[in-house]
């Protein structure tokens, strides 16, 4: 069921994004709709500000006045989200919600696509992109969390460790 869930954008009063997020999460929990409304996000980024010679890390909203919701679009889920205090409507023509495309999701950094690789430590791989393209190497370590591999590549007659992303390799 969660494969059919899509990301939707809702417009909120500026400054009320986190309140809206908490309200929706509470209502979803109270009504037992966790399988219909899966996730609510307020996209933020951390910025480093230097004031009076001191570094401060400040979190700021990427899209002020907007909240993202991953849900299955049903009359009930639409009603719950639309009638949450602070929500002014969904983004789309005449309040008809339009889901975000995969390209939009990726460019907004909402959801990182998970890449599955069928390789093991000690196996040989070929690098398909980046500065080491066409090089062949041996896998030393796989980090599933970061989706990276440590690979030994033979360069200038020496073995050199290189860190590569799952999307940069192919199994030989």
C-alpha positions in Angstrom: 0.0 0.0 0.0 2.8 2.4 0.8 4.1 2.1 -2.8 1.0 4.1 -4.0 1.6 6.8 -1.4 2.8 10.1 -3.0 4.2 13.4 -1.7 1.8 16.3 -1.7 2.5 20.0 -0.9 0.2 22.0 1.4 0.2 25.7 1.9 0.2 26.9 5.5 0.3 30.1 7.4 3.9 31.3 7.4 5.5 30.4 10.7 3.0 27.7 11.5 4.7 24.9 9.6 5.9 22.9 12.7 2.5 23.4 14.5 0.7 22.0 11.4 3.1 19.1 11.2 2.5 18.2 14.9 -1.3 18.6 14.5 -1.4 16.3 11.5 0.8 13.7 13.2 -1.4 13.8 16.3 -4.7 13.5 14.3 -3.2 10.6 12.3 -2.2 8.8 15.4 -5.6 9.4 17.1 -7.6 8.2 14.1 -5.3 5.3 13.4 -4.5 6.5 9.9 -0.8 5.7 10.0 -1.1 3.4 7.0 -2.7 6.2 4.9 -0.8 9.3 5.9 2.8 8.0 6.2 5.0 11.0 6.7 4.8 14.8 7.3 7.9 16.9 6.6 9.0 20.6 7.0 12.1 20.7 4.8 14.9 22.6 6.6 18.6 23.2 6.2 21.3 24.0 8.6 23.2 27.3 8.1 26.3 28.4 9.9 26.1 32.0 11.0 29.1 33.9 12.5 28.2 36.7 14.9 30.7 38.4 17.1 33.3 35.8 16.1 31.1 32.9 17.3 29.8 30.2 15.1 26.1 29.5 15.4 24.3 26.7 13.6 20.8 27.9 12.6 18.1 25.8 11.1 16.0 27.5 8.5 13.0 26.4 6.4 13.7 25.7 2.8 10.1 26.5 1.8 8.5 28.8 4.3 4.7 28.5 4.3 4.8 24.9 2.9 4.6 21.4 4.5 5.1 18.1 2.6 2.9 15.1 3.3 3.4 11.6 2.0 0.0 9.9 1.9 -2.5 7.9 -0.1 -5.0 10.3 -1.5 -8.5 9.4 -0.2 -11.5 11.5 0.7 -10.7 10.9 4.4 -7.0 11.8 4.2 -7.8 14.9 2.1 -10.4 16.0 4.6 -8.1 15.4 7.6 -5.2 17.4 6.1 -7.3 20.1 4.5 -9.2 20.9 7.8 -6.1 21.0 10.0 -5.8 24.3 11.8 -3.2 26.4 9.9 -3.5 24.7 6.6 -4.8 27.0 3.8 -5.0 24.3 1.1 -3.1 21.9 -1.1 -0.9 23.2 -3.9 -2.7 22.5 -7.2 -5.5 23.9 -9.3 -8.7 24.7 -7.4 -7.5 22.9 -4.3 -7.2 19.5 -6.2 -3.9 18.1 -4.9 -1.2 17.2 -7.4 1.5 14.8 -6.3 5.2 15.8 -6.7 7.0 14.1 -9.5 10.0 11.9 -8.8 12.3 14.5 -10.3 10.8 17.2 -7.9 11.2 15.0 -4.9 14.9 14.3 -5.8 15.7 18.0 -6.5 14.0 19.1 -3.3 15.9 16.6 -1.3 12.8 15.3 0.4 13.5 11.6 -0.1 16.8 10.1 -1.1 16.3 7.2 -3.4 17.6 4.0 -1.9 19.9 2.1 -4.3 20.2 -1.7 -3.9 23.4 -3.4 -4.9 24.2 -7.0 -5.2 27.9 -7.0 -4.3 30.0 -8.4 -1.4 33.3 -7.5 0.1 36.1 -8.9 -1.9 34.2 -8.9 -5.3 35.4 -7.0 -8.3 33.5 -4.0 -9.7 33.8 -1.6 -12.6 33.5 2.2 -11.9 30.8 3.6 -14.3 31.1 7.4 -13.5 33.2 10.0 -11.9 36.9 10.6 -12.1 37.7 6.9 -11.9 35.4 5.9 -14.7 36.4 2.6 -16.4 38.7 1.6 -13.5 38.3 -1.8 -12.0 38.6 -2.4 -8.3 38.0 -4.7 -5.4 35.4 -3.9 -2.6 36.9 -3.5 0.9 33.9 -2.1 2.8 30.2 -1.5 2.1 28.3 1.2 4.0 24.6 0.6 3.5 23.6 3.7 5.6 25.6 6.2 3.4 25.2 4.1 0.3 28.9 4.1 -0.3 31.7 1.6 -0.9 35.4 1.6 -0.2 37.1 0.2 -3.2 40.8 -0.5 -4.0 41.8 0.7 -7.5 45.1 0.0 -9.2 46.4 3.4 -10.2 50.0 4.2 -11.4 51.0 0.7 -10.3 49.8 1.2 -6.7 46.6 0.1 -4.9 44.6 3.2 -3.9 41.5 3.2 -1.7 38.6 5.2 -3.1 35.1 5.9 -1.8 32.4 5.5 -4.3 28.6 5.8 -4.3 26.4 2.8 -5.2 25.3 4.6 -8.3 28.9 4.9 -9.6 29.6 1.1 -9.9 28.5 -2.0 -11.7 29.3 -5.6 -10.9 31.6 -7.5 -13.2 
